[in-house]
Amino acid sequence: MIDMITINIPCMKRILLLNVYCTLILLSQSFVLFSQQDQGWKADPATVEKLSKSQPDINYFEERVPQYKLPEILINSKGSKIQSSGEWEQNRRQEILQLFRENVYGRTPSTPYAKSYRVVNEDKSAIGGAATLKQVEILISSGGKELTIHLTLFVPNNAPHPVPAFLLINNRDPKNTDPTRQVRSEFWPVEEVIARGYAISVFYNDDVDPDNFDDFRNGIHGILDRGERKDDSWGTLAAWAWGASRCMDYFETDSDIDCRKVAVVGHSRGGKTALWAAAEDSRFAMAVGNESGCGGAALARRRYGETVARINKGFPHWFCTNYRKWNNNEDAMPVDMHMLISLIAPRAVYITSADQDLWADPKGSYLLLFNSTPVYRLYYPGMSLPVQMPPMNTPVVGGKTAYHVRDGVHNLLLKDWNWFMDFSDKVLK
Ligand code: GTR
């Protein structure tokens, strides 16, 4: 017995030491995990404080986000679970597309129209010979009325043709997209995009539909809308998305452009539009929703920053009339915005936020992308995104989806574009 004890004491010591050692390893691992989690983006408390003071009726506090349940993306209206990409495309995707048309953006009319293209300027030695500039007029006519969309396009001269292309929906001052390049804006960084072997193009949203509420008399509404407006008639965002598709029609006629590799890009209201354009028109291989917020890439049910009621009040022309039914009634909405991203699957999508832009709900935008992944997984079974948001200025890529939070305020900058191109190098080229 004594012998056994003397034999066993060193043995127990070793076991004890081993235990201590294992506990230390576990502790250090959970510390690494904890500190990694801790590095994920969070709203800066000073920004929350400042914005809450200036807009006391808007929620900027994470702890005040109400409990919510997102609609099931993979369960159809009959209660059946969608198991394959085929079932998704034939059944659930169609249902969700109709729900968005009926409840959010409105239905595009099927009024017939004629279209033609006129290249009004072509300069093969633009940007010091690096690119060819084409200025194209897209003429739309119906019922004796006409509208012209001005498309500006730079094609790199030294890249293998046909080239992939970016199309920006410009919702800002046209000076940002100066074809003469006397004004150079990071909003549309032609030189940098050309240098990376992409064509870059832009149209001005007001060409398609002026951004003001006039009861849908001007722009393309004044041409294609016939009869009484209905509660699901298209709004201005859907009209701009339609305009993006008309640019795509032109690309299909231009042998310099690889129309299977076109990314539609938009900032803010343009970002909402870019996502809807890609949902409606599967010819777009990629969509970028830059800081698109409410009615774009922010989950409506979170009611963080801009809300459905707020956006309908400020911009009564953007959505269809039915969208007003969800004012302060988000939980009853038959969709939430993660389902908009699912309509783009399996194509590529890039969602962004900016650190100071809490109005557009960065966390709700990441959660949106995260919650769209079950649909991407029908196509790419191993695809995943981390649960935790990435740190600031650190893009995260999960298969065909990508996300970043840039430092600074609401804007579209070269930094954003460089990350879009890093992603499109992988998914488009
Ligand atoms: C804001 C609007 C946002 C966003 C933004 C923009 O005033 O509330 O939804 O679209 O305009 O387009 O810059």
Residues whose N, C-alpha, C, O or C-beta is under 5 A from the ligand:
A	BS01	GTR	H267 S268 R269 S292 G293 C294
